[in-house]
Amino acid sequence: MSTSFHILSAAVVTEGLLIIISFIFAGLFDVTIHWRASWVLLALGISSAIPLLVVNHLLWRWSRNHPTSVYARFSETVIVPLCRQITPLVAVLLAAMSGFGEELFFRGVFNSIIATNLGLLPAAALTSIVFAYVHFVGLVKKFGGLLPLYSAVGLCFWLLHYWTDSLFTVTITHATYNLCAIIWVRSTNGRAAAPAALTRTNGGPRE
């Protein structure tokens, strides 16, 4: 079996578990998911990934002069090797699965439960922090310096979901961001450093 297949299989398992957990919690806590899909929201979701990609590119340029930074080390030791081993088709599938699975849980079910019981601000903070943490399970000591960055990305997703009341929109944004980051790494062949896709470091690409 190819490495690309193993990465895809790991992603299917992790994202599948997130989806199952999401539906179980949705049933237990009577959570209603507002997808609200439309062509306008599709366009909004895609375009909303652009600012995040611009910031990531600026960080990449900065990291070229700071090769010992946690961003550069994470990109070179995790992101670049991972992206080099997957095919374009697998990249599309990974981006789609990560966008759907993570947003269904974090901005959908988990956010709704926290917001209902604790309020909007705790929901924004907790979902963003936990979102960041799960990307570094087992690697917090080594790459924990990236937790604020990933939390900020999670907060951006939360704000987009709150503004549009559409899980569809933020799912598209997340998937677009991941796919573009992976394409960037592959196209540059990981030179110097690379944009950090929102990937699960302990089980294959996420976001």
C-alpha contacts under 8 A as a table, 3 or more apart, distances in Angstrom:
res1	aa1	res2	aa2	distance
1	M	5	F	6.49
1	M	6	H	7.17
2	S	5	F	5.21
2	S	6	H	6.54
3	T	6	H	5.09
3	T	7	I	6.22
3	T	85	Q	6.39
3	T	86	I	7.42
4	S	7	I	5.16
4	S	8	L	6.21
4	S	85	Q	5.68
4	S	86	I	4.59
4	S	87	T	6.67
4	S	90	V	7.16
5	F	8	L	5.06
5	F	9	S	6.05
6	H	9	S	4.98
6	H	10	A	6.16
7	I	10	A	5.19
7	I	11	A	6.24
7	I	86	I	7.68
7	I	203	G	7.61
7	I	204	G	5.25
7	I	205	P	7.28
8	L	11	A	5.04
8	L	12	V	6.14
8	L	90	V	6.67
8	L	93	L	7.98
8	L	94	L	6.87
8	L	204	G	7.21
8	L	205	P	7.98
9	S	12	V	5.06
9	S	13	V	6.33
10	A	13	V	5.20
10	A	14	T	6.24
10	A	203	G	5.55
10	A	204	G	5.75
11	A	14	T	5.18
11	A	15	E	5.79
11	A	16	G	7.92
11	A	94	L	6.92
11	A	97	M	7.70
11	A	203	G	6.39
11	A	204	G	5.40
11	A	205	P	6.21
11	A	206	R	6.78
12	V	15	E	5.35
12	V	16	G	5.56
12	V	97	M	7.55
13	V	16	G	5.04
13	V	17	L	6.11
14	T	17	L	5.20
14	T	18	L	6.35
14	T	203	G	6.84
15	E	18	L	5.00
15	E	19	I	6.20
15	E	97	M	6.50
15	E	98	S	6.65
15	E	101	G	5.25
15	E	102	E	7.36
15	E	206	R	7.68
16	G	19	I	5.11
16	G	20	I	6.19
16	G	101	G	7.24
17	L	20	I	5.08
17	L	21	I	6.03
18	L	21	I	5.12
18	L	22	S	5.99
18	L	101	G	5.89
18	L	102	E	7.06
18	L	105	F	6.60
19	I	22	S	4.96
19	I	23	F	6.34
19	I	101	G	5.48
19	I	104	L	7.00
19	I	105	F	6.97
20	I	23	F	5.32
20	I	24	I	6.24
21	I	24	I	5.08
21	I	25	F	6.11
21	I	105	F	7.83
22	S	25	F	5.25
22	S	26	A	5.95
22	S	104	L	6.72
22	S	105	F	5.24
22	S	109	V	6.03
22	S	110	F	7.84
23	F	26	A	4.86
23	F	27	G	6.13
24	I	27	G	5.25
24	I	28	L	6.24
25	F	28	L	4.96
25	F	29	F	5.92
25	F	30	D	7.91
25	F	31	V	7.72
25	F	109	V	6.93
26	A	29	F	5.41
26	A	30	D	5.41
26	A	31	V	4.56
26	A	32	T	7.17
26	A	109	V	5.95
27	G	30	D	5.10
27	G	31	V	6.67
28	L	31	V	7.97
29	F	113	I	7.04
31	V	109	V	6.35
31	V	112	S	6.70
31	V	113	I	7.35
33	I	108	G	6.20
33	I	109	V	7.36
33	I	167	L	7.28
34	H	165	D	6.54
34	H	166	S	5.52
34	H	167	L	6.03
35	W	165	D	7.89
35	W	166	S	4.94
35	W	167	L	4.74
35	W	168	F	4.86
35	W	169	T	7.86
36	R	165	D	7.74
36	R	166	S	5.27
36	R	167	L	7.25
36	R	168	F	6.40
37	A	41	L	6.41
37	A	42	L	7.19
37	A	166	S	7.26
37	A	168	F	5.59
37	A	169	T	7.29
38	S	41	L	5.20
38	S	42	L	6.09
39	W	42	L	4.88
39	W	43	A	6.25
40	V	43	A	5.21
40	V	44	L	6.18
41	L	44	L	4.79
41	L	45	G	5.89
41	L	168	F	7.55
41	L	169	T	5.51
42	L	45	G	5.08
42	L	46	I	6.33
42	L	168	F	7.67
42	L	169	T	6.09
42	L	172	I	6.74
43	A	46	I	5.25
43	A	47	S	6.11
44	L	47	S	5.17
44	L	48	S	5.92
44	L	169	T	6.83
45	G	48	S	5.21
45	G	49	A	6.85
45	G	168	F	7.96
45	G	169	T	4.61
45	G	170	V	5.98
45	G	171	T	7.50
45	G	172	I	5.05
45	G	173	T	4.50
46	I	49	A	5.62
46	I	50	I	7.47
46	I	172	I	6.13
46	I	173	T	5.30
46	I	176	T	6.09
47	S	50	I	5.50
47	S	173	T	7.54
48	S	51	P	6.47
48	S	52	L	7.58
48	S	173	T	5.95
49	A	52	L	5.40
49	A	53	L	6.23
49	A	173	T	5.09
49	A	174	H	7.13
49	A	176	T	6.34
49	A	177	Y	5.29
50	I	53	L	5.07
50	I	54	V	6.14
50	I	177	Y	7.69
51	P	54	V	5.05
51	P	55	V	6.27
52	L	55	V	5.22
52	L	56	N	6.15
52	L	153	V	7.65
52	L	177	Y	7.38
53	L	56	N	4.94
53	L	57	H	6.06
53	L	177	Y	6.63
53	L	180	C	7.88
53	L	181	A	7.43
54	V	57	H	5.06
54	V	58	L	6.27
55	V	58	L	5.08
55	V	59	L	6.24
56	N	59	L	5.03
56	N	60	W	6.15
56	N	195	P	5.60
56	N	196	A	7.27
57	H	60	W	4.89
57	H	61	R	6.25
57	H	195	P	6.18
58	L	61	R	5.10
58	L	62	W	6.20
59	L	62	W	4.97
59	L	63	S	6.04
59	L	195	P	7.67
60	W	63	S	5.03
60	W	64	R	6.50
60	W	72	A	7.59
60	W	193	A	6.21
60	W	194	A	5.74
60	W	195	P	5.83
61	R	64	R	5.39
61	R	65	N	7.48
62	W	65	N	5.75
62	W	66	H	6.63
63	S	66	H	4.59
63	S	67	P	5.78
63	S	69	S	6.75
63	S	71	Y	6.79
63	S	72	A	5.45
63	S	193	A	6.79
64	R	67	P	5.86
64	R	72	A	7.47
64	R	192	A	5.91
64	R	193	A	6.42
66	H	69	S	5.55
66	H	72	A	7.20
67	P	72	A	5.42
67	P	73	R	6.94
67	P	192	A	7.90
67	P	193	A	7.95
68	T	72	A	6.43
68	T	73	R	6.31
69	S	72	A	5.30
69	S	73	R	6.20
70	V	73	R	5.06
70	V	74	F	5.94
70	V	143	F	6.19
70	V	145	G	6.40
70	V	146	L	6.96
71	Y	74	F	5.27
71	Y	75	S	6.14
71	Y	146	L	6.85
71	Y	196	A	7.90
72	A	75	S	5.15
72	A	76	E	6.08
72	A	193	A	5.57
72	A	194	A	7.53
73	R	76	E	5.22
73	R	77	T	5.91
74	F	77	T	5.39
74	F	78	V	5.50
74	F	79	I	6.67
74	F	143	F	6.73
74	F	196	A	7.85
75	S	78	V	5.61
75	S	79	I	4.69
75	S	80	V	5.81
75	S	193	A	5.73
75	S	194	A	5.56
75	S	195	P	6.93
75	S	196	A	5.94
76	E	79	I	6.27
76	E	80	V	5.40
76	E	81	P	7.18
76	E	190	G	7.41
76	E	192	A	7.65
76	E	193	A	5.77
76	E	194	A	7.25
77	T	80	V	6.72
77	T	81	P	6.61
78	V	81	P	5.82
78	V	82	L	6.10
78	V	201	T	7.21
79	I	82	L	5.20
79	I	83	C	6.10
79	I	194	A	7.49
79	I	196	A	6.23
79	I	197	A	7.10
79	I	199	T	7.95
80	V	83	C	5.28
80	V	84	R	6.10
80	V	185	V	6.35
80	V	186	R	7.97
80	V	189	N	7.83
80	V	190	G	5.38
80	V	193	A	7.73
80	V	194	A	6.77
81	P	84	R	5.23
81	P	85	Q	6.56
82	L	85	Q	5.53
82	L	86	I	7.05
82	L	204	G	7.88
82	L	205	P	7.86
83	C	86	I	5.60
83	C	182	I	5.97
83	C	185	V	6.63
83	C	186	R	6.44
84	R	185	V	7.68
84	R	186	R	6.09
84	R	189	N	7.38
86	I	90	V	6.00
86	I	91	A	6.39
87	T	90	V	5.18
87	T	91	A	6.15
88	P	91	A	4.92
88	P	92	V	6.41
88	P	183	I	7.94
89	L	92	V	5.23
89	L	93	L	6.40
90	V	93	L	5.00
90	V	94	L	5.98
91	A	94	L	5.13
91	A	95	A	6.10
91	A	179	L	6.42
91	A	182	I	6.91
91	A	183	I	7.99
92	V	95	A	5.21
92	V	96	A	6.19
92	V	179	L	6.28
93	L	96	A	5.16
93	L	97	M	6.08
94	L	97	M	5.16
94	L	98	S	5.97
94	L	205	P	6.30
94	L	206	R	6.69
95	A	98	S	5.28
95	A	99	G	6.06
95	A	174	H	7.78
95	A	175	A	4.67
95	A	176	T	7.09
95	A	178	N	5.44
95	A	179	L	5.28
95	A	205	P	7.92
95	A	206	R	7.13
95	A	207	E	7.77
96	A	99	G	5.24
96	A	100	F	6.18
96	A	175	A	5.27
97	M	100	F	5.22
97	M	101	G	5.80
97	M	175	A	7.78
97	M	206	R	7.41
98	S	101	G	5.32
98	S	102	E	5.68
98	S	103	E	7.89
98	S	174	H	7.64
98	S	175	A	6.62
98	S	199	T	7.98
98	S	205	P	7.42
98	S	206	R	4.52
98	S	207	E	5.47
99	G	102	E	5.77
99	G	103	E	5.90
99	G	170	V	7.96
99	G	171	T	4.78
99	G	172	I	6.68
99	G	173	T	7.69
99	G	174	H	4.95
99	G	175	A	4.46
99	G	206	R	7.76
99	G	207	E	6.74
100	F	103	E	5.49
100	F	104	L	5.86
100	F	171	T	5.57
100	F	175	A	7.68
101	G	104	L	5.31
101	G	105	F	6.43
102	E	105	F	5.32
102	E	106	F	5.84
102	E	107	R	7.79
102	E	206	R	7.81
102	E	207	E	7.03
103	E	106	F	5.21
103	E	107	R	5.09
103	E	108	G	6.13
103	E	167	L	7.01
103	E	170	V	7.07
103	E	171	T	5.79
103	E	174	H	7.88
104	L	107	R	6.19
104	L	108	G	4.71
104	L	109	V	6.36
104	L	167	L	7.22
104	L	171	T	7.98
105	F	108	G	5.26
105	F	109	V	5.03
105	F	110	F	5.61
105	F	111	N	7.81
106	F	109	V	6.34
106	F	110	F	5.07
106	F	111	N	5.85
106	F	127	T	5.80
106	F	128	S	7.93
106	F	131	F	6.77
107	R	110	F	6.47
107	R	111	N	5.09
107	R	112	S	7.54
107	R	127	T	7.15
107	R	157	F	7.59
107	R	158	W	6.10
107	R	161	H	6.96
107	R	167	L	7.23
108	G	111	N	5.61
108	G	112	S	6.14
108	G	167	L	6.65
109	V	112	S	5.22
109	V	113	I	6.29
110	F	113	I	5.27
110	F	114	I	6.27
110	F	127	T	6.97
111	N	114	I	5.29
111	N	115	A	5.90
111	N	123	A	5.51
111	N	124	A	7.40
111	N	127	T	6.20
112	S	115	A	5.16
112	S	116	T	5.97
112	S	123	A	7.76
113	I	116	T	5.31
113	I	117	N	6.31
114	I	117	N	5.28
114	I	118	L	5.51
114	I	119	G	6.68
114	I	120	L	7.74
114	I	122	P	7.04
114	I	123	A	5.07
115	A	118	L	5.37
115	A	119	G	4.24
115	A	120	L	4.88
115	A	121	L	7.77
115	A	122	P	7.04
115	A	123	A	5.03
116	T	119	G	5.97
116	T	120	L	7.98
118	L	122	P	6.21
118	L	123	A	7.15
119	G	122	P	5.84
119	G	123	A	6.29
120	L	123	A	4.98
120	L	124	A	6.11
121	L	124	A	5.11
121	L	125	A	6.22
122	P	125	A	5.10
122	P	126	L	5.79
123	A	126	L	5.32
123	A	127	T	5.81
124	A	127	T	5.67
124	A	128	S	6.14
124	A	155	L	6.42
124	A	158	W	6.34
124	A	159	L	8.00
125	A	128	S	5.36
125	A	129	I	6.12
125	A	155	L	7.38
126	L	129	I	5.21
126	L	130	V	5.98
127	T	130	V	5.34
127	T	131	F	5.82
127	T	154	G	7.42
127	T	155	L	8.00
128	S	131	F	5.01
128	S	132	A	6.25
128	S	150	Y	7.84
128	S	151	S	4.86
128	S	152	A	7.13
128	S	153	V	7.70
128	S	154	G	4.50
128	S	155	L	5.30
128	S	158	W	7.47
129	I	132	A	5.16
129	I	133	Y	6.18
129	I	147	L	7.61
129	I	150	Y	7.95
129	I	151	S	5.09
129	I	154	G	7.51
130	V	133	Y	4.92
130	V	134	V	6.20
130	V	151	S	7.93
131	F	134	V	5.70
131	F	135	H	7.05
131	F	150	Y	7.63
131	F	151	S	6.83
131	F	154	G	6.38
132	A	135	H	5.64
132	A	136	F	7.33
132	A	147	L	5.59
132	A	148	P	7.71
132	A	150	Y	4.86
132	A	151	S	5.01
132	A	154	G	6.96
133	Y	136	F	5.51
133	Y	137	V	6.50
133	Y	140	V	7.77
133	Y	147	L	6.51
134	V	137	V	5.28
134	V	200	R	7.14
135	H	198	L	7.50
135	H	199	T	6.30
135	H	200	R	4.50
135	H	201	T	5.88
135	H	202	N	7.45
135	H	206	R	7.93
135	H	207	E	7.55
136	F	139	L	5.01
136	F	140	V	5.47
136	F	143	F	7.21
136	F	144	G	7.30
136	F	200	R	6.89
136	F	201	T	5.96
136	F	202	N	7.10
137	V	140	V	6.35
137	V	201	T	7.39
137	V	202	N	6.39
138	G	141	K	7.91
138	G	202	N	7.13
139	L	142	K	5.32
139	L	143	F	5.95
139	L	144	G	7.12
139	L	201	T	7.93
140	V	143	F	5.29
140	V	144	G	4.25
140	V	145	G	8.00
141	K	144	G	5.53
142	K	145	G	7.99
143	F	146	L	5.95
143	F	147	L	7.84
144	G	147	L	5.41
145	G	148	P	6.99
146	L	149	L	5.26
146	L	150	Y	6.29
147	L	150	Y	5.18
147	L	151	S	5.90
148	P	151	S	4.95
148	P	152	A	6.08
149	L	152	A	5.11
149	L	153	V	6.42
150	Y	153	V	5.02
150	Y	154	G	6.16
150	Y	198	L	7.93
151	S	154	G	4.90
151	S	155	L	6.13
152	A	155	L	4.97
152	A	156	C	6.28
153	V	156	C	5.04
153	V	157	F	6.39
154	G	157	F	5.10
154	G	158	W	6.19
155	L	158	W	4.83
155	L	159	L	6.12
156	C	159	L	5.17
156	C	160	L	6.23
157	F	160	L	5.14
157	F	161	H	6.18
157	F	170	V	6.07
157	F	173	T	7.98
157	F	174	H	7.69
158	W	161	H	5.11
158	W	162	Y	6.08
159	L	162	Y	4.98
159	L	163	W	5.99
160	L	163	W	5.13
160	L	164	T	6.11
160	L	169	T	7.80
160	L	170	V	6.37
161	H	164	T	5.34
161	H	165	D	5.28
161	H	166	S	5.70
161	H	167	L	6.12
161	H	169	T	7.17
161	H	170	V	5.84
162	Y	165	D	5.21
162	Y	166	S	7.77
164	T	169	T	7.42
166	S	169	T	5.49
166	S	170	V	7.01
167	L	170	V	5.45
167	L	171	T	6.05
168	F	171	T	5.13
168	F	172	I	6.27
169	T	172	I	5.27
169	T	173	T	6.35
170	V	173	T	4.90
170	V	174	H	6.07
171	T	174	H	5.18
171	T	175	A	6.11
172	I	175	A	5.17
172	I	176	T	5.91
173	T	176	T	5.16
173	T	177	Y	6.03
174	H	177	Y	5.19
174	H	178	N	6.27
174	H	207	E	6.94
175	A	178	N	5.23
175	A	179	L	6.09
175	A	207	E	7.88
176	T	179	L	5.18
176	T	180	C	6.04
177	Y	180	C	5.35
177	Y	181	A	6.12
177	Y	197	A	7.32
178	N	181	A	5.14
178	N	182	I	6.18
178	N	197	A	5.08
178	N	198	L	6.04
178	N	199	T	7.93
178	N	207	E	6.53
179	L	182	I	5.19
179	L	183	I	6.15
179	L	197	A	7.92
180	C	183	I	5.03
180	C	184	W	6.04
181	A	184	W	5.07
181	A	185	V	6.34
181	A	195	P	5.78
181	A	196	A	6.74
181	A	197	A	5.27
182	I	185	V	5.20
182	I	186	R	6.27
182	I	197	A	6.44
183	I	186	R	5.13
183	I	187	S	5.98
184	W	187	S	5.15
184	W	188	T	6.15
184	W	194	A	7.59
184	W	195	P	7.37
185	V	188	T	5.37
185	V	189	N	5.78
185	V	190	G	5.08
185	V	194	A	5.72
185	V	195	P	6.90
186	R	189	N	4.89
186	R	190	G	6.57
187	S	190	G	7.81
188	T	191	R	5.82
190	G	193	A	5.89
190	G	194	A	5.72
191	R	194	A	7.11
196	A	199	T	7.89
197	A	207	E	6.53
198	L	205	P	7.41
198	L	206	R	5.95
198	L	207	E	3.25
199	T	204	G	6.80
199	T	205	P	4.24
199	T	206	R	3.90
199	T	207	E	4.45
200	R	203	G	5.70
200	R	204	G	5.53
200	R	205	P	5.16
200	R	206	R	4.73
200	R	207	E	6.59
201	T	204	G	5.98
201	T	205	P	6.99
